[in-house]
Amino acid sequence: MGVNIRDIFDLVNYNFDYRSGVPVLLDWLPRMENLRVHDAIVRALTVKFAAPAAVPAMLHEFECGLDYSRWAAGNALGFLADRSILDDLLRLAKTKKFGTARQEVAYALWRFKEPRVVAALVELLKDDDVAGHALSALGRMNAVEARPAIEPFLTHANAWWRKTAKKAIAKFDKAATKRI
């Protein structure tokens, strides 16, 4: 395929264009039993040029794959996501059995500025596995309507959640002063 590497992690650790190798990676992903290599393939497919071909594989990897690489698959989905899989992202983010692997999926929802996404993220604030990432997403998308749900996090015991809530509220306030 014209892609010269010594180790599968070369694809992850070095910045070069290996788009010609994406079909090979997609072919090997479901067959790879070595966990280290399996995880490296998932991570190597977390590049814009792997979309849209890698999206179905990452959805399958997240839902049916190894727990070992589920978080990496969620990260890939967050990176590769477009509106065509928004319903899938919402479903995965809400499916508690996937635990903390949902974090990157929840965070990726910031890209879709629509009421049902805001509602889903507000609901995810009640889920300790993904609450911090939902806070980040709401802040990044400037979801001012979520302010009442975010404000209780200003005094939360988790320092990162407090900081993230403060950052979101500050962004809301800054936007409000610009409108005045």
VMD Tcl script that builds the backbone (N, CA, C; Angstrom):
set m [mol new atoms 540]
animate dup $m
set s [atomselect $m all]
$s set {name element resname resid chain x y z} {
  {N N MET 1 A 0.830 -1.207 0.000}
  {CA C MET 1 A 0.000 0.000 0.000}
  {C C MET 1 A 0.874 1.271 0.000}
  {N N GLY 2 A 2.173 1.097 0.059}
  {CA C GLY 2 A 3.068 2.248 0.052}
  {C C GLY 2 A 3.238 2.908 1.403}
  {N N VAL 3 A 2.813 2.258 2.460}
  {CA C VAL 3 A 2.954 2.796 3.803}
  {C C VAL 3 A 4.018 1.962 4.518}
  {N N ASN 4 A 5.159 2.578 4.795}
  {CA C ASN 4 A 6.262 1.856 5.413}
  {C C ASN 4 A 6.336 2.183 6.895}
  {N N ILE 5 A 6.111 1.149 7.719}
  {CA C ILE 5 A 6.184 1.315 9.165}
  {C C ILE 5 A 6.954 0.147 9.759}
  {N N ARG 6 A 7.492 0.353 10.938}
  {CA C ARG 6 A 8.175 -0.723 11.657}
  {C C ARG 6 A 7.263 -1.330 12.716}
  {N N ASP 7 A 6.338 -0.532 13.198}
  {CA C ASP 7 A 5.452 -0.934 14.275}
  {C C ASP 7 A 4.099 -0.283 14.015}
  {N N ILE 8 A 3.025 -0.965 14.358}
  {CA C ILE 8 A 1.682 -0.433 14.138}
  {C C ILE 8 A 1.495 0.921 14.824}
  {N N PHE 9 A 2.184 1.134 15.946}
  {CA C PHE 9 A 2.048 2.409 16.645}
  {C C PHE 9 A 2.713 3.561 15.895}
  {N N ASP 10 A 3.510 3.269 14.861}
  {CA C ASP 10 A 4.044 4.346 14.022}
  {C C ASP 10 A 2.897 5.152 13.409}
  {N N LEU 11 A 1.800 4.480 13.111}
  {CA C LEU 11 A 0.645 5.166 12.538}
  {C C LEU 11 A 0.019 6.135 13.533}
  {N N VAL 12 A 0.116 5.794 14.800}
  {CA C VAL 12 A -0.476 6.616 15.852}
  {C C VAL 12 A 0.476 7.729 16.274}
  {N N ASN 13 A 1.756 7.446 16.312}
  {CA C ASN 13 A 2.728 8.364 16.898}
  {C C ASN 13 A 3.375 9.345 15.931}
  {N N TYR 14 A 3.264 9.111 14.638}
  {CA C TYR 14 A 3.897 9.992 13.673}
  {C C TYR 14 A 2.847 10.581 12.746}
  {N N ASN 15 A 3.061 11.807 12.384}
  {CA C ASN 15 A 2.099 12.530 11.567}
  {C C ASN 15 A 2.442 12.358 10.087}
  {N N PHE 16 A 1.817 11.398 9.443}
  {CA C PHE 16 A 1.967 11.260 8.004}
  {C C PHE 16 A 0.682 10.690 7.420}
  {N N ASP 17 A 0.546 10.825 6.133}
  {CA C ASP 17 A -0.676 10.433 5.450}
  {C C ASP 17 A -0.600 8.953 5.060}
  {N N TYR 18 A -1.417 8.144 5.677}
  {CA C TYR 18 A -1.452 6.721 5.356}
  {C C TYR 18 A -2.852 6.309 4.893}
  {N N ARG 19 A -3.535 7.239 4.235}
  {CA C ARG 19 A -4.912 6.954 3.815}
  {C C ARG 19 A -5.008 5.710 2.938}
  {N N SER 20 A -3.968 5.393 2.181}
  {CA C SER 20 A -4.018 4.182 1.354}
  {C C SER 20 A -4.052 2.923 2.214}
  {N N GLY 21 A -3.641 3.022 3.469}
  {CA C GLY 21 A -3.646 1.879 4.365}
  {C C GLY 21 A -4.930 1.685 5.148}
  {N N VAL 22 A -5.843 2.637 5.075}
  {CA C VAL 22 A -7.097 2.546 5.835}
  {C C VAL 22 A -7.886 1.275 5.495}
  {N N PRO 23 A -8.046 0.910 4.228}
  {CA C PRO 23 A -8.783 -0.335 3.943}
  {C C PRO 23 A -8.126 -1.577 4.570}
  {N N VAL 24 A -6.805 -1.597 4.624}
  {CA C VAL 24 A -6.101 -2.720 5.235}
  {C C VAL 24 A -6.377 -2.751 6.742}
  {N N LEU 25 A -6.321 -1.590 7.380}
  {CA C LEU 25 A -6.608 -1.519 8.813}
  {C C LEU 25 A -8.034 -1.966 9.111}
  {N N LEU 26 A -8.974 -1.529 8.287}
  {CA C LEU 26 A -10.366 -1.920 8.485}
  {C C LEU 26 A -10.558 -3.423 8.275}
  {N N ASP 27 A -9.817 -3.988 7.360}
  {CA C ASP 27 A -9.895 -5.425 7.114}
  {C C ASP 27 A -9.344 -6.223 8.299}
  {N N TRP 28 A -8.249 -5.738 8.873}
  {CA C TRP 28 A -7.599 -6.478 9.957}
  {C C TRP 28 A -8.245 -6.271 11.326}
  {N N LEU 29 A -8.915 -5.155 11.526}
  {CA C LEU 29 A -9.466 -4.853 12.850}
  {C C LEU 29 A -10.298 -5.993 13.436}
  {N N PRO 30 A -11.292 -6.519 12.746}
  {CA C PRO 30 A -12.108 -7.573 13.374}
  {C C PRO 30 A -11.380 -8.912 13.527}
  {N N ARG 31 A -10.276 -9.077 12.833}
  {CA C ARG 31 A -9.540 -10.339 12.884}
  {C C ARG 31 A -8.380 -10.335 13.883}
  {N N MET 32 A -8.020 -9.169 14.365}
  {CA C MET 32 A -6.827 -9.037 15.204}
  {C C MET 32 A -7.116 -9.489 16.636}
  {N N GLU 33 A -6.403 -10.481 17.101}
  {CA C GLU 33 A -6.577 -10.999 18.458}
  {C C GLU 33 A -5.563 -10.414 19.440}
  {N N ASN 34 A -4.442 -9.928 18.961}
  {CA C ASN 34 A -3.450 -9.298 19.821}
  {C C ASN 34 A -4.031 -7.966 20.304}
  {N N LEU 35 A -4.268 -7.840 21.605}
  {CA C LEU 35 A -4.951 -6.656 22.144}
  {C C LEU 35 A -4.182 -5.369 21.859}
  {N N ARG 36 A -2.877 -5.404 21.962}
  {CA C ARG 36 A -2.056 -4.214 21.716}
  {C C ARG 36 A -2.224 -3.741 20.270}
  {N N VAL 37 A -2.158 -4.662 19.340}
  {CA C VAL 37 A -2.287 -4.312 17.924}
  {C C VAL 37 A -3.729 -3.901 17.613}
  {N N HIS 38 A -4.688 -4.613 18.190}
  {CA C HIS 38 A -6.102 -4.278 17.997}
  {C C HIS 38 A -6.354 -2.819 18.413}
  {N N ASP 39 A -5.878 -2.463 19.602}
  {CA C ASP 39 A -6.035 -1.106 20.109}
  {C C ASP 39 A -5.320 -0.102 19.215}
  {N N ALA 40 A -4.143 -0.449 18.732}
  {CA C ALA 40 A -3.397 0.454 17.849}
  {C C ALA 40 A -4.145 0.696 16.543}
  {N N ILE 41 A -4.801 -0.336 16.021}
  {CA C ILE 41 A -5.581 -0.154 14.789}
  {C C ILE 41 A -6.740 0.800 15.044}
  {N N VAL 42 A -7.444 0.621 16.154}
  {CA C VAL 42 A -8.538 1.545 16.492}
  {C C VAL 42 A -8.003 2.973 16.554}
  {N N ARG 43 A -6.893 3.165 17.235}
  {CA C ARG 43 A -6.308 4.504 17.364}
  {C C ARG 43 A -5.829 5.042 16.025}
  {N N ALA 44 A -5.288 4.174 15.176}
  {CA C ALA 44 A -4.812 4.611 13.864}
  {C C ALA 44 A -5.963 5.030 12.953}
  {N N LEU 45 A -7.151 4.538 13.223}
  {CA C LEU 45 A -8.320 4.925 12.428}
  {C C LEU 45 A -8.982 6.202 12.946}
  {N N THR 46 A -8.383 6.817 13.960}
  {CA C THR 46 A -8.899 8.064 14.523}
  {C C THR 46 A -8.242 9.244 13.816}
  {N N VAL 47 A -8.475 9.317 12.524}
  {CA C VAL 47 A -7.955 10.400 11.681}
  {C C VAL 47 A -9.053 10.791 10.701}
  {N N LYS 48 A -9.120 12.069 10.371}
  {CA C LYS 48 A -10.192 12.549 9.489}
  {C C LYS 48 A -10.236 11.793 8.173}
  {N N PHE 49 A -9.060 11.451 7.615}
  {CA C PHE 49 A -9.087 10.799 6.305}
  {C C PHE 49 A -9.607 9.361 6.368}
  {N N ALA 50 A -9.840 8.813 7.564}
  {CA C ALA 50 A -10.435 7.477 7.682}
  {C C ALA 50 A -11.958 7.534 7.571}
  {N N ALA 51 A -12.527 8.734 7.706}
  {CA C ALA 51 A -13.975 8.886 7.583}
  {C C ALA 51 A -14.327 8.997 6.100}
  {N N PRO 52 A -15.461 8.557 5.698}
  {CA C PRO 52 A -16.513 7.889 6.467}
  {C C PRO 52 A -16.324 6.368 6.588}
  {N N ALA 53 A -15.304 5.833 5.913}
  {CA C ALA 53 A -15.131 4.370 5.878}
  {C C ALA 53 A -15.007 3.748 7.263}
  {N N ALA 54 A -14.345 4.426 8.190}
  {CA C ALA 54 A -14.082 3.843 9.506}
  {C C ALA 54 A -15.259 3.955 10.469}
  {N N VAL 55 A -16.235 4.771 10.165}
  {CA C VAL 55 A -17.335 5.011 11.105}
  {C C VAL 55 A -18.112 3.738 11.443}
  {N N PRO 56 A -18.552 2.938 10.467}
  {CA C PRO 56 A -19.271 1.708 10.841}
  {C C PRO 56 A -18.421 0.766 11.693}
  {N N ALA 57 A -17.142 0.676 11.393}
  {CA C ALA 57 A -16.260 -0.191 12.181}
  {C C ALA 57 A -16.128 0.312 13.615}
  {N N MET 58 A -16.058 1.627 13.791}
  {CA C MET 58 A -15.931 2.181 15.138}
  {C C MET 58 A -17.236 2.026 15.918}
  {N N LEU 59 A -18.371 2.163 15.243}
  {CA C LEU 59 A -19.656 1.902 15.911}
  {C C LEU 59 A -19.714 0.448 16.380}
  {N N HIS 60 A -19.320 -0.465 15.514}
  {CA C HIS 60 A -19.317 -1.883 15.881}
  {C C HIS 60 A -18.317 -2.139 17.006}
  {N N GLU 61 A -17.140 -1.556 16.910}
  {CA C GLU 61 A -16.107 -1.737 17.935}
  {C C GLU 61 A -16.597 -1.234 19.293}
  {N N PHE 62 A -17.284 -0.100 19.288}
  {CA C PHE 62 A -17.781 0.456 20.543}
  {C C PHE 62 A -18.845 -0.456 21.155}
  {N N GLU 63 A -19.779 -0.881 20.330}
  {CA C GLU 63 A -20.905 -1.655 20.845}
  {C C GLU 63 A -20.583 -3.127 21.103}
  {N N CYS 64 A -19.766 -3.728 20.268}
  {CA C CYS 64 A -19.573 -5.180 20.321}
  {C C CYS 64 A -18.128 -5.594 20.541}
  {N N GLY 65 A -17.233 -4.637 20.499}
  {CA C GLY 65 A -15.820 -4.963 20.575}
  {C C GLY 65 A -15.348 -5.232 21.992}
  {N N LEU 66 A -14.058 -5.265 22.125}
  {CA C LEU 66 A -13.420 -5.551 23.399}
  {C C LEU 66 A -13.520 -4.362 24.349}
  {N N ASP 67 A -13.773 -4.636 25.615}
  {CA C ASP 67 A -13.770 -3.561 26.604}
  {C C ASP 67 A -12.445 -2.806 26.564}
  {N N TYR 68 A -11.383 -3.545 26.288}
  {CA C TYR 68 A -10.032 -2.999 26.258}
  {C C TYR 68 A -9.919 -1.785 25.331}
  {N N SER 69 A -10.607 -1.817 24.199}
  {CA C SER 69 A -10.457 -0.724 23.242}
  {C C SER 69 A -11.725 0.102 23.056}
  {N N ARG 70 A -12.706 -0.091 23.923}
  {CA C ARG 70 A -13.978 0.638 23.775}
  {C C ARG 70 A -13.791 2.149 23.938}
  {N N TRP 71 A -12.982 2.566 24.906}
  {CA C TRP 71 A -12.768 4.007 25.095}
  {C C TRP 71 A -12.112 4.596 23.849}
  {N N ALA 72 A -11.136 3.898 23.287}
  {CA C ALA 72 A -10.474 4.377 22.065}
  {C C ALA 72 A -11.463 4.449 20.905}
  {N N ALA 73 A -12.378 3.497 20.819}
  {CA C ALA 73 A -13.401 3.528 19.772}
  {C C ALA 73 A -14.344 4.715 19.993}
  {N N GLY 74 A -14.677 5.000 21.255}
  {CA C GLY 74 A -15.498 6.175 21.561}
  {C C GLY 74 A -14.787 7.459 21.173}
  {N N ASN 75 A -13.494 7.511 21.437}
  {CA C ASN 75 A -12.695 8.664 21.032}
  {C C ASN 75 A -12.704 8.799 19.513}
  {N N ALA 76 A -12.542 7.685 18.813}
  {CA C ALA 76 A -12.570 7.710 17.344}
  {C C ALA 76 A -13.920 8.208 16.841}
  {N N LEU 77 A -14.995 7.703 17.431}
  {CA C LEU 77 A -16.328 8.158 17.018}
  {C C LEU 77 A -16.484 9.654 17.230}
  {N N GLY 78 A -15.993 10.137 18.357}
  {CA C GLY 78 A -16.063 11.564 18.622}
  {C C GLY 78 A -15.304 12.376 17.597}
  {N N PHE 79 A -14.227 11.835 17.127}
  {CA C PHE 79 A -13.388 12.525 16.151}
  {C C PHE 79 A -13.971 12.437 14.745}
  {N N LEU 80 A -14.560 11.308 14.403}
  {CA C LEU 80 A -15.049 11.061 13.046}
  {C C LEU 80 A -16.517 11.450 12.847}
  {N N ALA 81 A -17.191 11.765 13.926}
  {CA C ALA 81 A -18.643 11.948 13.895}
  {C C ALA 81 A -19.097 13.042 12.945}
  {N N ASP 82 A -20.213 12.751 12.302}
  {CA C ASP 82 A -20.943 13.760 11.552}
  {C C ASP 82 A -22.435 13.531 11.812}
  {N N ARG 83 A -23.242 14.391 11.275}
  {CA C ARG 83 A -24.683 14.352 11.558}
  {C C ARG 83 A -25.320 12.997 11.214}
  {N N SER 84 A -24.735 12.256 10.270}
  {CA C SER 84 A -25.333 10.990 9.852}
  {C C SER 84 A -25.366 9.955 10.986}
  {N N ILE 85 A -24.517 10.104 11.997}
  {CA C ILE 85 A -24.530 9.141 13.105}
  {C C ILE 85 A -24.951 9.779 14.429}
  {N N LEU 86 A -25.556 10.951 14.362}
  {CA C LEU 86 A -25.977 11.633 15.593}
  {C C LEU 86 A -26.896 10.763 16.442}
  {N N ASP 87 A -27.865 10.095 15.839}
  {CA C ASP 87 A -28.760 9.231 16.611}
  {C C ASP 87 A -27.979 8.120 17.313}
  {N N ASP 88 A -26.990 7.554 16.619}
  {CA C ASP 88 A -26.150 6.522 17.229}
  {C C ASP 88 A -25.356 7.086 18.402}
  {N N LEU 89 A -24.781 8.277 18.225}
  {CA C LEU 89 A -24.004 8.890 19.300}
  {C C LEU 89 A -24.866 9.154 20.529}
  {N N LEU 90 A -26.057 9.655 20.319}
  {CA C LEU 90 A -26.966 9.910 21.437}
  {C C LEU 90 A -27.309 8.610 22.160}
  {N N ARG 91 A -27.595 7.574 21.400}
  {CA C ARG 91 A -27.934 6.270 21.996}
  {C C ARG 91 A -26.746 5.716 22.789}
  {N N LEU 92 A -25.556 5.768 22.207}
  {CA C LEU 92 A -24.378 5.234 22.894}
  {C C LEU 92 A -24.056 6.030 24.152}
  {N N ALA 93 A -24.167 7.356 24.062}
  {CA C ALA 93 A -23.864 8.196 25.220}
  {C C ALA 93 A -24.791 7.896 26.391}
  {N N LYS 94 A -26.018 7.511 26.098}
  {CA C LYS 94 A -27.004 7.237 27.147}
  {C C LYS 94 A -26.988 5.798 27.658}
  {N N THR 95 A -26.255 4.912 26.989}
  {CA C THR 95 A -26.266 3.498 27.358}
  {C C THR 95 A -25.268 3.241 28.475}
  {N N LYS 96 A -25.772 3.175 29.695}
  {CA C LYS 96 A -24.929 3.084 30.898}
  {C C LYS 96 A -24.001 1.874 30.924}
  {N N LYS 97 A -24.368 0.790 30.280}
  {CA C LYS 97 A -23.530 -0.402 30.336}
  {C C LYS 97 A -22.144 -0.170 29.725}
  {N N PHE 98 A -21.990 0.891 28.956}
  {CA C PHE 98 A -20.696 1.191 28.344}
  {C C PHE 98 A -19.807 2.042 29.256}
  {N N GLY 99 A -20.322 2.384 30.435}
  {CA C GLY 99 A -19.522 3.055 31.457}
  {C C GLY 99 A -18.776 4.289 30.989}
  {N N THR 100 A -17.524 4.408 31.428}
  {CA C THR 100 A -16.725 5.604 31.120}
  {C C THR 100 A -16.270 5.650 29.670}
  {N N ALA 101 A -16.427 4.570 28.934}
  {CA C ALA 101 A -16.081 4.589 27.507}
  {C C ALA 101 A -16.935 5.613 26.765}
  {N N ARG 102 A -18.058 6.002 27.346}
  {CA C ARG 102 A -18.972 6.965 26.718}
  {C C ARG 102 A -18.476 8.405 26.803}
  {N N GLN 103 A -17.430 8.646 27.571}
  {CA C GLN 103 A -16.984 10.021 27.817}
  {C C GLN 103 A -16.720 10.808 26.539}
  {N N GLU 104 A -15.928 10.243 25.651}
  {CA C GLU 104 A -15.594 10.965 24.422}
  {C C GLU 104 A -16.785 11.098 23.484}
  {N N VAL 105 A -17.679 10.127 23.525}
  {CA C VAL 105 A -18.903 10.203 22.728}
  {C C VAL 105 A -19.754 11.361 23.239}
  {N N ALA 106 A -19.900 11.454 24.557}
  {CA C ALA 106 A -20.678 12.554 25.144}
  {C C ALA 106 A -20.052 13.901 24.805}
  {N N TYR 107 A -18.741 13.995 24.924}
  {CA C TYR 107 A -18.074 15.263 24.623}
  {C C TYR 107 A -18.259 15.653 23.158}
  {N N ALA 108 A -18.225 14.690 22.261}
  {CA C ALA 108 A -18.350 14.975 20.828}
  {C C ALA 108 A -19.691 15.601 20.462}
  {N N LEU 109 A -20.675 15.455 21.327}
  {CA C LEU 109 A -22.003 15.996 21.023}
  {C C LEU 109 A -22.027 17.516 20.937}
  {N N TRP 110 A -20.989 18.202 21.425}
  {CA C TRP 110 A -20.955 19.662 21.356}
  {C C TRP 110 A -21.083 20.155 19.910}
  {N N ARG 111 A -20.683 19.333 18.953}
  {CA C ARG 111 A -20.704 19.740 17.541}
  {C C ARG 111 A -22.111 19.913 16.984}
  {N N PHE 112 A -23.091 19.322 17.660}
  {CA C PHE 112 A -24.452 19.288 17.135}
  {C C PHE 112 A -25.346 20.183 17.980}
  {N N LYS 113 A -25.419 21.410 17.587}
  {CA C LYS 113 A -26.119 22.426 18.373}
  {C C LYS 113 A -27.614 22.386 18.071}
  {N N GLU 114 A -28.285 21.468 18.749}
  {CA C GLU 114 A -29.731 21.369 18.587}
  {C C GLU 114 A -30.350 20.976 19.926}
  {N N PRO 115 A -31.610 21.302 20.126}
  {CA C PRO 115 A -32.249 21.092 21.431}
  {C C PRO 115 A -32.180 19.667 21.955}
  {N N ARG 116 A -32.340 18.659 21.117}
  {CA C ARG 116 A -32.316 17.285 21.632}
  {C C ARG 116 A -30.934 16.897 22.137}
  {N N VAL 117 A -29.897 17.496 21.582}
  {CA C VAL 117 A -28.534 17.225 22.064}
  {C C VAL 117 A -28.333 17.892 23.421}
  {N N VAL 118 A -28.785 19.130 23.540}
  {CA C VAL 118 A -28.682 19.821 24.830}
  {C C VAL 118 A -29.439 19.041 25.894}
  {N N ALA 119 A -30.646 18.593 25.565}
  {CA C ALA 119 A -31.444 17.815 26.524}
  {C C ALA 119 A -30.717 16.526 26.932}
  {N N ALA 120 A -30.107 15.849 25.980}
  {CA C ALA 120 A -29.377 14.614 26.289}
  {C C ALA 120 A -28.180 14.906 27.190}
  {N N LEU 121 A -27.443 15.971 26.892}
  {CA C LEU 121 A -26.283 16.330 27.712}
  {C C LEU 121 A -26.701 16.728 29.122}
  {N N VAL 122 A -27.793 17.451 29.255}
  {CA C VAL 122 A -28.298 17.817 30.583}
  {C C VAL 122 A -28.657 16.543 31.353}
  {N N GLU 123 A -29.278 15.594 30.697}
  {CA C GLU 123 A -29.605 14.318 31.340}
  {C C GLU 123 A -28.330 13.587 31.763}
  {N N LEU 124 A -27.287 13.671 30.946}
  {CA C LEU 124 A -26.025 12.991 31.257}
  {C C LEU 124 A -25.294 13.631 32.448}
  {N N LEU 125 A -25.682 14.840 32.826}
  {CA C LEU 125 A -25.087 15.463 34.012}
  {C C LEU 125 A -25.404 14.665 35.276}
  {N N LYS 126 A -26.426 13.827 35.226}
  {CA C LYS 126 A -26.812 13.000 36.375}
  {C C LYS 126 A -26.026 11.687 36.426}
  {N N ASP 127 A -25.170 11.467 35.455}
  {CA C ASP 127 A -24.428 10.209 35.322}
  {C C ASP 127 A -22.947 10.476 35.596}
  {N N ASP 128 A -22.467 10.018 36.747}
  {CA C ASP 128 A -21.090 10.298 37.156}
  {C C ASP 128 A -20.037 9.798 36.169}
  {N N ASP 129 A -20.346 8.808 35.378}
  {CA C ASP 129 A -19.379 8.302 34.402}
  {C C ASP 129 A -19.074 9.310 33.294}
  {N N VAL 130 A -20.026 10.185 32.994}
  {CA C VAL 130 A -19.863 11.098 31.853}
  {C C VAL 130 A -20.178 12.559 32.173}
  {N N ALA 131 A -20.514 12.865 33.410}
  {CA C ALA 131 A -20.954 14.221 33.761}
  {C C ALA 131 A -19.923 15.289 33.387}
  {N N GLY 132 A -18.670 15.064 33.656}
  {CA C GLY 132 A -17.639 16.056 33.343}
  {C C GLY 132 A -17.546 16.343 31.858}
  {N N HIS 133 A -17.659 15.310 31.060}
  {CA C HIS 133 A -17.589 15.486 29.609}
  {C C HIS 133 A -18.863 16.150 29.075}
  {N N ALA 134 A -19.989 15.848 29.702}
  {CA C ALA 134 A -21.241 16.522 29.325}
  {C C ALA 134 A -21.157 18.010 29.673}
  {N N LEU 135 A -20.580 18.335 30.826}
  {CA C LEU 135 A -20.372 19.741 31.202}
  {C C LEU 135 A -19.509 20.447 30.169}
  {N N SER 136 A -18.412 19.805 29.789}
  {CA C SER 136 A -17.510 20.391 28.791}
  {C C SER 136 A -18.230 20.640 27.471}
  {N N ALA 137 A -19.016 19.670 27.051}
  {CA C ALA 137 A -19.739 19.800 25.786}
  {C C ALA 137 A -20.746 20.941 25.838}
  {N N LEU 138 A -21.489 21.038 26.935}
  {CA C LEU 138 A -22.474 22.115 27.067}
  {C C LEU 138 A -21.801 23.480 27.056}
  {N N GLY 139 A -20.666 23.576 27.710}
  {CA C GLY 139 A -19.933 24.837 27.694}
  {C C GLY 139 A -19.408 25.160 26.315}
  {N N ARG 140 A -18.844 24.181 25.660}
  {CA C ARG 140 A -18.253 24.417 24.339}
  {C C ARG 140 A -19.311 24.822 23.322}
  {N N MET 141 A -20.491 24.243 23.429}
  {CA C MET 141 A -21.548 24.594 22.476}
  {C C MET 141 A -22.323 25.843 22.910}
  {N N ASN 142 A -21.903 26.437 24.029}
  {CA C ASN 142 A -22.513 27.658 24.547}
  {C C ASN 142 A -24.031 27.479 24.752}
  {N N ALA 143 A -24.390 26.381 25.389}
  {CA C ALA 143 A -25.793 26.037 25.621}
  {C C ALA 143 A -26.308 26.782 26.853}
  {N N VAL 144 A -26.581 28.049 26.683}
  {CA C VAL 144 A -27.019 28.919 27.772}
  {C C VAL 144 A -28.261 28.362 28.464}
  {N N GLU 145 A -29.116 27.693 27.704}
  {CA C GLU 145 A -30.345 27.145 28.266}
  {C C GLU 145 A -30.064 26.050 29.305}
  {N N ALA 146 A -28.844 25.525 29.322}
  {CA C ALA 146 A -28.476 24.488 30.289}
  {C C ALA 146 A -27.927 25.067 31.594}
  {N N ARG 147 A -27.868 26.381 31.689}
  {CA C ARG 147 A -27.283 27.018 32.869}
  {C C ARG 147 A -27.854 26.516 34.198}
  {N N PRO 148 A -29.177 26.413 34.346}
  {CA C PRO 148 A -29.703 25.929 35.630}
  {C C PRO 148 A -29.213 24.523 36.000}
  {N N ALA 149 A -28.982 23.697 35.013}
  {CA C ALA 149 A -28.483 22.342 35.291}
  {C C ALA 149 A -26.987 22.346 35.592}
  {N N ILE 150 A -26.281 23.341 35.099}
  {CA C ILE 150 A -24.830 23.435 35.295}
  {C C ILE 150 A -24.479 24.093 36.623}
  {N N GLU 151 A -25.264 25.066 37.051}
  {CA C GLU 151 A -24.944 25.841 38.254}
  {C C GLU 151 A -24.670 24.996 39.506}
  {N N PRO 152 A -25.398 23.908 39.753}
  {CA C PRO 152 A -25.073 23.105 40.945}
  {C C PRO 152 A -23.644 22.551 40.942}
  {N N PHE 153 A -23.037 22.435 39.793}
  {CA C PHE 153 A -21.674 21.913 39.695}
  {C C PHE 153 A -20.634 22.948 40.126}
  {N N LEU 154 A -21.047 24.197 40.301}
  {CA C LEU 154 A -20.113 25.236 40.738}
  {C C LEU 154 A -19.565 24.959 42.138}
  {N N THR 155 A -20.291 24.170 42.906}
  {CA C THR 155 A -19.848 23.842 44.265}
  {C C THR 155 A -19.652 22.336 44.458}
  {N N HIS 156 A -19.517 21.629 43.385}
  {CA C HIS 156 A -19.377 20.171 43.444}
  {C C HIS 156 A -18.037 19.772 44.066}
  {N N ALA 157 A -17.999 18.617 44.687}
  {CA C ALA 157 A -16.768 18.119 45.326}
  {C C ALA 157 A -15.672 17.809 44.296}
  {N N ASN 158 A -16.046 17.460 43.092}
  {CA C ASN 158 A -15.073 17.139 42.053}
  {C C ASN 158 A -14.499 18.441 41.483}
  {N N ALA 159 A -13.202 18.652 41.679}
  {CA C ALA 159 A -12.559 19.910 41.272}
  {C C ALA 159 A -12.644 20.144 39.776}
  {N N TRP 160 A -12.469 19.091 38.965}
  {CA C TRP 160 A -12.537 19.283 37.511}
  {C C TRP 160 A -13.945 19.696 37.085}
  {N N TRP 161 A -14.964 19.087 37.694}
  {CA C TRP 161 A -16.337 19.447 37.367}
  {C C TRP 161 A -16.604 20.901 37.755}
  {N N ARG 162 A -16.125 21.318 38.949}
  {CA C ARG 162 A -16.293 22.722 39.376}
  {C C ARG 162 A -15.655 23.662 38.352}
  {N N LYS 163 A -14.427 23.378 37.995}
  {CA C LYS 163 A -13.689 24.217 37.050}
  {C C LYS 163 A -14.397 24.271 35.689}
  {N N THR 164 A -14.869 23.129 35.233}
  {CA C THR 164 A -15.562 23.059 33.947}
  {C C THR 164 A -16.877 23.832 33.990}
  {N N ALA 165 A -17.609 23.725 35.093}
  {CA C ALA 165 A -18.857 24.470 35.245}
  {C C ALA 165 A -18.579 25.976 35.273}
  {N N LYS 166 A -17.539 26.393 36.010}
  {CA C LYS 166 A -17.179 27.820 36.062}
  {C C LYS 166 A -16.828 28.351 34.679}
  {N N LYS 167 A -16.095 27.556 33.934}
  {CA C LYS 167 A -15.705 27.953 32.577}
  {C C LYS 167 A -16.938 28.112 31.680}
  {N N ALA 168 A -17.878 27.172 31.782}
  {CA C ALA 168 A -19.101 27.249 30.980}
  {C C ALA 168 A -19.920 28.481 31.348}
  {N N ILE 169 A -20.108 28.717 32.647}
  {CA C ILE 169 A -20.892 29.873 33.104}
  {C C ILE 169 A -20.216 31.167 32.653}
  {N N ALA 170 A -18.896 31.235 32.751}
  {CA C ALA 170 A -18.168 32.432 32.304}
  {C C ALA 170 A -18.382 32.665 30.810}
  {N N LYS 171 A -18.395 31.589 30.034}
  {CA C LYS 171 A -18.636 31.708 28.592}
  {C C LYS 171 A -20.054 32.214 28.330}
  {N N PHE 172 A -21.026 31.692 29.090}
  {CA C PHE 172 A -22.407 32.155 28.942}
  {C C PHE 172 A -22.499 33.653 29.248}
  {N N ASP 173 A -21.869 34.069 30.364}
  {CA C ASP 173 A -21.914 35.470 30.777}
  {C C ASP 173 A -21.243 36.378 29.749}
  {N N LYS 174 A -20.133 35.934 29.205}
  {CA C LYS 174 A -19.420 36.722 28.191}
  {C C LYS 174 A -20.281 36.897 26.945}
  {N N ALA 175 A -20.946 35.828 26.539}
  {CA C ALA 175 A -21.823 35.908 25.370}
  {C C ALA 175 A -22.994 36.836 25.629}
  {N N ALA 176 A -23.518 36.808 26.859}
  {CA C ALA 176 A -24.658 37.669 27.226}
  {C C ALA 176 A -24.257 39.144 27.188}
  {N N THR 177 A -23.049 39.474 27.644}
  {CA C THR 177 A -22.620 40.877 27.627}
  {C C THR 177 A -22.369 41.359 26.214}
  {N N LYS 178 A -21.994 40.487 25.304}
  {CA C LYS 178 A -21.797 40.863 23.895}
  {C C LYS 178 A -23.109 41.188 23.213}
  {N N ARG 179 A -24.205 40.524 23.692}
  {CA C ARG 179 A -25.511 40.751 23.082}
  {C C ARG 179 A -26.151 42.037 23.550}
  {N N ILE 180 A -25.664 42.555 24.672}
  {CA C ILE 180 A -26.277 43.763 25.246}
  {C C ILE 180 A -25.796 45.006 24.539}
}
mol reanalyze $m
mol bondsrecalc $m
mol representation Tube
mol addrep $m
